[in-house]
């Protein structure tokens, strides 16, 4: 109450209703209130992260120029992509199982699950790294020389990227959004920039290799710190004790999740990868700058997804379909309207934002307009894929993402040679629209829930009851 009174004293009267609503959200202790709080925290972290990442990318582009910057971002996208895929879905399976185990007071299973996910993800990532290093040795002659050293450094980062994703999932499952997201989205990019600036100040050349060395060091420091923090909090919450491992049960759920999120992650990043395979690094740098500037819109969706996913799982376990349908519609609206506002502002400032990277980067403004259309199509249905996943409909999601990814890669391969960077943007936006349409149809048919920002989520259920 004191905070509310202070805020109303200092803020304009027009903002008082917003302040009261915010205080009401922070005070609520039901499922929706917890989801809203987690979404607000995730949103705040993503806002801070977007600012840090954007400033970091601008400074790196200014330091390295578009050619070296293009090399670095292409390799870094590959690192993050394969590090995430190395988890084989266990980083999200934790979110599926841990809340259920906590309700059942099954602490042995919680300890077994978290340990298994960590070891499994790091082992898979290490195996991929070894295969990658062997590939560099065997096929080094056909790889462009300027990619060799950055790729070599990248493989050593894979195990820590994978572990960080598992730790992120563990913290989200416990509703610790700050511990979950701040290492990856605030601390790591800050350290990458700080380490690179320090290296250049000490005489290192401002190249992609220096940037990858900074990224490698930052990844290890961030992930180890996150591990120590989460491990301490887990011991405080669940105590030390025996571990019960049900690997096959977890893996049967994690594998479809891996296929779903793997295809989704590939869908998000395949444009940069294909551009890197077809076009020179300077074009990769321009496309990446435009795509990541437009990606400022996506932190809204990410924040809603972070807050909604645990609640989808809990509501699904409780069997309350009406509440689930209502909350799914709310999540779609949480996703759409802020995305529209943020995206419109980004487009208005687009040329100014791109010019901060360097004069050559303003050539990517038209790409932002194209990509915005795809982002808004996805925002219309909110985190619908997580609703399907938490409902156990992983196989449907896999088929959906196979279709969307096939569309993306097929259009990229077809359009990039003809239209260059514009072809990549068109392919990505079209594939995102296909994904949104398929998600809407699949959720409606599989769960009887209408997930659309402008629709009544209970309408289909009411029609079904009326027909009965």
Beta strands, then each sheet from edge to edge (+ up, - down):
end
